[in-house]
Each structure stands twice: as structure tokens, then as C-alpha cells.
Amino acid sequence: TFQIKRLAHAVKESTLNSLIMELLLWLLDERVPLMDDGSQLLKALNVLMLKIL
């Protein structure tokens, strides 16, 4: 969940959809685990996605 409710309500739905789509693309990208610290990046992306949902 968003920490700051007022800010969460100010975000346009189209912006939120774009962000979610971008996060999903990163999470599904097979190259990410191959990066240096790729597993850490995946964990961070997952946490961010959960906070948004």
C-alpha cells in the first residue's frame, strides 16, 4: 500500500498503469537474474509492486 494516502490519490490511473506495466516487464525479463545483483533487483521490484498493489 502507498504510505502517503494523499499522494496515492493524486496519481493518475494511466500513470499507475504505466508503472505497473514497466515493473512487470522488468520482473519477467530473463536478463535481470544474470545482472550483477540481479536477485537483489528482483526482490526490490517485487517489494515495490506489492506496495503499489
C-alpha positions, 0 to 999 in steps of 0.5 A: 500500500502507498504510505502517503494516502494523499499522494496515492490519490493524486496519481493518475490511473494511466500513470499507475498503469504505466508503472505497473506495466514497466515493473512487470516487464522488468520482473519477467525479463530473463536478463535481470537474474544474470545482472550483477545483483540481479536477485537483489533487483528482483526482490526490490521490484517485487517489494515495490509492486506489492506496495503499489498493489 
